[in-house]
Each structure stands twice: as C-alpha cells, then as structure tokens.
Amino acid sequence: MLDRKTYLISASLGPISSRSREMLDGYLDAWATKGAPDHVWHEDIFPAMARLKSSFAALAGCDADEVAITTNISIALSTIASCLDLSGERNRVVLSELDFPTDGHVWIAWAAKSGAKIVWLRSPDGLTIPLEAYD
C-alpha cells in the first residue's frame, strides 16, 4: 500500500513499510530455521536491537546505552512513572492536550496512586503548545 499512497496516521496498526516487513520476515525465518529461542535472541534479535539503539542514539545525540526499547509508549511511561517519587513537593506532571491519549491515562493512574497533580496545557491553535507554557 505504501508504494501507492502516503499514509499519515500510523497508530498501532498502520501499514507496515517494506523495510519493516523485511525485518519481520527475517525474524520469522530465523525462528523457523533455528528453532531454539536462545539462538534467535542472541544471534538475531539482540544484535538488531543494538543496531537500532545505535541508530537512534546518533539521531538523539546520546549514547546507545542511554536508549531503552519498549513495546509501546504506555509501558515506557509506566516504567518512568514507577521510578519517580511523586508524593512530595515536586509532584506536578505537566501534559498537553496534544499528547497521545494513552499518555494521559498512564499519568492519571499514577497520580491516583501517588498523589501527584496533573497539569493540562491547552493549545492556543490546536496544533502547538508554546515551549514557555511548560515552565
């Protein structure tokens, strides 16, 4: 489909790019031919994850060991939230109405457990949030 159209909304079930399809096919081939999970993880998946982390680190201007890969943003945010003590004075979580909806759900759940306060920023134009609003 992507060779015929430009697909602009790619939530969790968007069309798969050719490159992603090649990677998935490679994973399935490794799983089918190597059988034992340890070989697939150590010979295929972990090296591919290391390459991905290195590529993203170069893009983000950090080291690969500072990049964590998770299955989705909700799990990433839940992991981060679980590391924070939101019960003290520094208990505000600032979100915007333009954030992906599940971002808010994660923080609302953690606020209920921890006593944190959620601050919602509104977009003046429906497209952006001024950087100064986060101060």
C-alpha positions in Angstrom: 0.0 0.0 0.0 2.8 2.4 0.9 4.1 2.4 -2.7 0.8 3.7 -3.9 -0.3 6.1 -1.1 1.0 8.3 1.6 -0.3 7.1 4.9 -0.3 9.8 7.6 -1.8 8.2 10.6 0.2 5.3 11.9 -1.0 4.4 15.4 -0.5 0.9 16.5 -2.0 -0.8 13.4 -0.8 1.3 10.5 0.5 -0.3 7.3 4.0 -1.9 7.5 6.8 -0.4 5.5 8.8 -2.6 3.1 11.8 -2.3 5.4 9.8 -3.3 8.5 8.3 -6.2 6.5 11.8 -7.4 5.6 12.9 -7.3 9.3 9.7 -9.2 10.3 10.3 -11.8 7.6 13.9 -12.2 8.7 12.8 -12.7 12.3 10.2 -15.3 11.2 12.8 -17.1 9.0 15.3 -17.2 12.0 12.6 -18.5 14.3 11.6 -21.2 11.7 15.2 -22.3 10.9 17.0 -22.0 14.2 14.2 -23.3 16.4 15.6 -22.7 19.8 14.7 -19.3 21.2 18.2 -18.7 22.6 19.8 -18.8 19.2 17.2 -16.4 17.7 17.6 -13.9 20.6 21.4 -14.0 20.7 22.1 -14.2 17.0 19.3 -12.1 15.5 17.2 -10.1 17.9 19.8 -8.7 20.3 22.1 -7.6 17.5 19.2 -6.0 15.7 18.2 -4.1 18.9 21.8 -3.0 19.4 21.8 -1.6 15.8 18.5 0.2 16.4 19.7 1.7 19.6 22.9 2.9 18.0 20.9 4.5 15.1 18.5 6.2 17.5 21.3 7.3 19.8 23.1 9.0 16.8 19.9 10.8 15.9 19.1 11.8 19.5 22.7 12.9 20.3 23.2 10.4 23.1 25.0 7.0 23.8 23.3 3.8 22.8 23.4 2.7 26.5 21.1 5.6 27.2 18.4 4.3 24.9 15.7 1.9 26.1 13.5 -0.1 23.8 10.0 -0.9 24.9 6.9 -2.3 23.2 5.0 1.0 23.4 4.8 4.4 24.9 2.4 3.4 27.7 4.9 0.8 29.0 7.7 3.3 28.7 5.8 6.0 30.6 4.6 3.5 33.3 8.2 2.4 33.8 9.4 6.0 34.2 6.4 6.9 36.5 7.2 3.9 38.7 10.7 5.3 39.3 9.5 8.7 40.5 8.5 9.8 44.0 5.5 12.0 43.2 4.4 12.2 46.9 6.5 15.3 47.8 6.6 18.9 46.8 7.7 18.2 43.3 4.6 16.3 42.4 3.4 18.0 39.2 3.1 16.2 36.0 2.7 18.5 33.0 0.9 17.2 30.0 -0.7 18.8 27.0 -4.0 18.3 25.3 -2.0 17.4 22.1 -0.2 14.4 23.8 -1.3 10.9 22.7 -4.4 10.0 24.7 -2.8 7.0 26.5 0.0 9.2 27.8 -2.6 11.0 29.9 -4.2 7.7 31.1 -0.9 6.4 32.4 -0.2 9.6 34.4 -3.7 9.9 35.7 -3.4 6.3 37.0 -0.1 7.1 38.7 -1.4 10.4 40.1 -4.2 8.5 41.8 -1.7 6.1 43.4 0.9 8.7 44.3 -0.9 12.0 45.0 0.7 13.7 42.0 -1.1 16.7 40.4 -1.7 16.6 36.7 -1.4 20.0 34.9 -3.0 20.1 31.5 -1.7 22.6 29.0 -4.0 23.9 26.3 -3.1 24.6 22.7 -3.9 28.1 21.6 -4.2 27.0 17.9 -4.9 23.3 18.2 -1.5 22.4 16.7 1.2 23.6 19.1 2.0 24.3 22.7 4.4 27.2 23.3 7.6 25.9 24.9 7.2 28.6 27.7 4.0 27.0 28.8 5.9 24.1 30.2 7.7 26.4 32.8 
